[in-house]
């Protein structure tokens, strides 16, 4: 692949071809409207709330294409810096946008359960979306009996590794925990730093925690945690103290292979070090690939899931629905909004957007990027061996990142796990008492 020809370049080139055809159709439609007396008053304006700043340009191009093919609809993209706060404020004021994109996190679950979004149950689009993607959203929490969001593109949380370094050192992608540690030992023996730690940014403690914690929290773990509520602790049926001891031990073991001074280095420092070939691996996710390639477009990077399962066949890739698509429940422009959503879910449109963002498209019939990082996680989507982020199940009032960061500073696993259980209990008690 010619690295100078990026997915975004390909997207723009294909877009130009489509736009030429679409413009011809639009001109014909406008001429027809002139004959029939249709004027600007017949153009419906859609409010498109879009949370993802780095996708602004891609959505702008999509909107241009869509409007050219649909001259009776104007789409106004509203992209704000603090999308979570803004959308909540608008929903409180009953000012629900027509079409919305949001990140598929725990906060989205709270909004969906509030009953302010359209129910997509029975929509033909659901037949084309990877069911494992929709399962992640269902775990976050739809309104009862509804399907309130459609997964658009997914990320992947795993170990980013430099394939050139692995090849030079004769290393294979590890499939078991022992093999993973052996890889780290081999790299150290060769004078290569295995990981670049970035704990100056507390959130960077979470990717490895999410990936390792995914294994003990499969099945009904989170339902049981919610059922235990304020009783969560060392004597409850499930708890952080009972089920996550090994998770923190494994996480601490990986950070023991990080560079000196990792407590004071940032996410940007890590991306730069990896891009420059200073380390072999990052405990991050596919979202870091674009900034890494912004520094070194020629780097050969791929991703593998944390091999913490006892059986290699049981390895899971942790994935979040990076972009979800929703429609306001009571929009007066539902038909037009649905037409725009259907356009977003055209296979070529979604595939090109996903390639530009280096994400995985949700549609089973969308073409996936040939970027090695994306291709390396494709089998886990194809085989539906993906699972959601566990921090999306933790109430946002619990300072999870800070607690895990502190553990990685002081090594006191017992204190960290007891704090998590205590915080969970406090939230549950407050919820019962105040109805939050």
N, C-alpha and C positions, 0 to 999 in steps of 0.2 A: 504494500500500500504506500502511495506517495504521501508522506506526512505533511507536505505543503497543501495537499488537497483534503482539508478537514471535513468532518461531517457537516459543519455549518456552511462551508463553501459548496458542497454538493447540494445541500438543502436550498441555498439561494439559486443555484443554477437550475434545479428542477422547478423551483418556484417560479422563476422567470418564464419557463416554457408554459407552465400551467396558467400563469397570469395572463400570458398573451391570448390563450384560448378563452380564458374566463372574461377578459376584457371585450373580446369580440361578442361573446354572448351578452355581456352587460350592455354594450352599445345597442344591440338589437332590441333588448328589453326596454331600454330607455326610449328608443324610437317608437316602439309599440305603445309605451305609456303616454308618449306625446300625442299619439293618434287618439287614445281613448280618454285623454283628459286627466290622467294620473299626475299628481304633482307631489311636491315635497311633503305635503301634509299626510300623504299615504305611506311615508317612510317610517317604520317603527324603530325606535332607538332602544337598544338593549344595554343595560348596565352590567358590565362584565368585571366583577371583582376578582383580581388576580394577585395572589400573595407573593409570588416568586420573582424577586428582582432580577436574577440572572436569566430569567425566561422572558423578560420584557420584549426584547428584540424578536425572539421567535414568535411570540403571540402577536406582536404587531404585524409580522409578515402573514401569519395565518389569517388574521382579521382582514387584511387587504385582499387576500385571495377569496375569502368567504364573501366579502361585500361585493367584489367584482362579479361573482356568480349569483349573488342575491341582492340586487340593487334596491329592493324594498326594505332592507334591513341595514341599520347602522349600528355598529358595535363600538361602544365607548369603553376602553380598557382603563380601569382604575387600579393602579398599583401603588401601594403605600408602604412605607418603611416598617411600621409596626402593625402588620396585618391582623394579628390575633386580637389586639386591643380594639382596632378599628371595627372589625367585623362584629365583635361583641357589642360595641357601642351602637352600631347600626341596628343590630337585631333587637336590642332593648328598646330602641326607638321605633320598632316595627318598620324599619327601612331596609327591607331585605332585597339585595341585588337580584337581578333576573338569573344570571349565570355566575357561578362562583367556583374558584379553585382554592383549595386549602390543603395543607399538609395533613396526612393521615395519622395524626398523633392522638394522644388521650384527650386533648382539648376538643378535638373534632367530635369525639364520642359524646362529650357533654352537650355540644351544640345539636348533634343529630337527635339525641334523646329529648331535646326541648320541643321537637315537632314543628320546626320552622322550614324544613326542606321537603321537596317533592319526593314521593315514593316511586322508585323505579321498578317495583315488583312487576314481573311479567314483561318488562321491556326487552325487545329482541337483542339489544346491545349486550345484555347479560349472557346470552348464548355464545358470544364471541370473546368475552373476557375470561382470562385464565381464572378458574374458580378458586385457586389458591390465593390469588390476589384479593378476591372478594371476601374470602374467609378471614384474611387479616383485618379487613374493615369491620366485618361482623364481630370479631373478637373485641374490637374497640367499642362497639356498641351502637347499633341502629336504634331508632324508635321501635317499639315493640311491634313485630309483625311486618316491618317495612324494610326497604332497601333504599337508604337515603343518599348514598354516594357511589360513584363509579370510579374504580381505580383507573388512573391514566398512565402513569409511568412509575416504576419501582426503582428504588436504590438497592444496594447490596452492602451489608456490613460484614467485612471479613478482613483477612490479612492481605494487605497489598505487598507484593513482592517483586523484586527486580529479577526478571527472567534471565537476563544476561549474567548477573552474578551467580544465580543458581546453576546455570549451565556451565560457567567457568569452574565452579567448585564441584561439579558433578553431583548436585543435589536434586532430589525429586521432591515434588509437593508432598508433604506429610499427610498420612491418612489416619494416624493414631497419635495420641498424646506423646508417647515415648519417641515416636519418629520426629515429632515437632521439636522436642527438647534436644534430640540428637542433631537436628539441623542447626539449632542455635549454638550448640557446642562446637560443631564443625566450623561454623562461621567465625566464632571467637578464636578457634585454634588457627584459623587462616588470617587472623588480624583484622577481621571485618566485623563492625558493630552490627549485631542482629537487628535491633530496634532503635528507633528514635522516639523517646518519650517527650511528651509536650504538656506536662501537668500544670504549667503556668495558666493554661486555660482549663478550668475544672471540668468542663463538659467532655474533654478528650479522655477522661477516665471511663466514660460510659460505653464507647464502642466495644471494648473488650469485655466489660461487665455484661452488656446485653448479649453478646455472642456466647459467652461461657454460661451465663445464667439461663439461656434458652433451654438447655437440656434438662435441668431439674424442674423447670416450670412448665413442662408439657402437660397435656391432659387437662384435668380440672383444677390445677394448682391455684389459679387466680380466682376462680369461683369459690374455692374453699377458703382462700384468704379473705374474700369479702364476706363469706358466711361467718367466719370466726370473728371478724370485726374487731371490737375492742379487746377481745380475748387473745388476739394474736400474741404469741410469745413462745418461750421454750417448751411449754407444756401443751400447746395447741396442736391440732392434727397436722397443720403445716405452718411454717413460719420461715423467716430469713435465718434465724438462729439454727433451726433444725435442718434446713435444706440447702443453704448456700455456703456452708463452711468450705467445701471443696472449691467452689467457684472463686472465692477470694484467695485461697491458697494457689490456685492455678494462675490467677491474675498477677499475684505478687511474684510468682516464679517467672512469668514473662517479663515483667518490669525489671527483674534482676539482670536481664540481658540488654537493658537500655544503656544509652551513653551516660557518662558522668554529667551531673548537672541537669538531669531531665526534669527536675521539679521546677526549674526556672525557664524552661523553653516553651515556646508557643506553637500553636497549630501551623502558623505560617513558617516558623523555623523548621518544623518537621517536613513540611512539603518541600521546602528548598533543599534540605539535606538529602532527602530521598531523590529528588530530581537531579541533584548533582552527583549521585552515586556514592554518597558518604555512608549510607547504611543499606542493609539488604531488605528490610521490611518496615512497614508501618502498621500499627494497630488502629486502622481507620476504616474508611468505606469508599465506595465508588465515587462519592461526591468529591473526593480529594483528587481524582484523576485530572479533571480539567485544570485546576490551579497548578498541579504538578507539570502537566504538559504545556502550560503557559510558560513555564520556566525552561523546560527541556522537551521540545516536541518529539524528539527522537527516542525518548526512553521507552524501553520495552517492559511494561508493567502489566501484571495480571493479579487476580484475586483468588484466594482459596478460603473455604470456611474453616473456623477454628475446629480442629479435629479432637474434640473432647468427648465424643461418644465412645462407648466401649467397643461397639461394632462399627467399622468404617462405613458400612452400608447405611448406618443410621445418622450419618453426618447431616446437619441442617445448616442452611444458609439463612442468616437473619436478614430480613428485608422489610423495609417500610414502604408504604405507598407514598412516594414523594409528592405526587400531585393527584388529588382527587377532584372530580367534577361534580357539582351539585346544581340544582335549580331551586330557586325560591318557591316555597309551597304555594303562595297566593299571587304569583306574578300575573299581571294582566296580559302579559305577552308570552304565554306559555308556548303557543305554536311556533313562534319565532325563536324563542329560547331553545326549544327542542330541535329546531332545524340547525341552529348553531352547534349544539351539542353533538348532533348526528354528524356534522361536518368534522368536528374535532376527532370523532371516532372513525373517520375514514382511515383505512389501514395505512395508506401512503402518508397522510397528514400526521398521524400519530407516530409512525415509524421514523419520519424525518425529524420530528420534534425530539423523540427519544434519542436519536443518534446525535443531534446537536448538543443535548444535555448530558450525553453519555449515561443514559438510564436504560432500563429495560421496559419496552412497551407492554401494556397489559393485554392487548389483543393477541389472540393466538394466530391471527392471520397477518399481523404486521411484521415487516422485515426488521430483524434486529441488526444493530450496528456490527461492522466487522472489526471494531476496535478490540484488541486482545483482552482488555479488562472486562468488557461486556461479554465477549464470547466465553470467557472463563467461567462466568456465573450462569450462563444460559442453560447448561444441563440441569441445574437445580430447579430452575423455573419449569423446564420441560417435564421433569419428573415430579414436580410439585413438592419438592423437598425444601420448602421455604417456611419460615415462621416469623411472627412479628417481633418488634422491639419490646422487651419486657418493661422498659421505662415508660412505655405508653400505658401500661397497666397500673403504674404507681401514681397516686394522686399528686398533682403538680405542687401542692403545698408542702410536700415532703422534699427536703433539699438533697435529693439523691446524689447528684453530681458532687456536691461538697462533701457528703459523707464518704463516698468512695474515694474521692481525692485525698481526704484526710487519712483514710486507711492506707493508701499507697504511700503516704508520707511517714506514718508512724508504725505500720505493720500490725496494729491491734485489731485483728479480725473480730474477736469476741465483742469488743466495744462497738464496732461499726454495725454488726448484725443486730446487737441489742438495741442500738439507736434506731435502726430501721424498723424493727418490730414495735418499739415504743412510739415512734412517729406514726406508724400505721394505726396503732390503737387509738392515739389521740385524735386522728382524723375521723376514725369510725365513731368514737364517742361524741365528737362535735357534730357529726352528721346526724346521729340519732337525736341529740338534744336540740339542734337548731333546724333540722330538715334541710341542710345544705345539699 
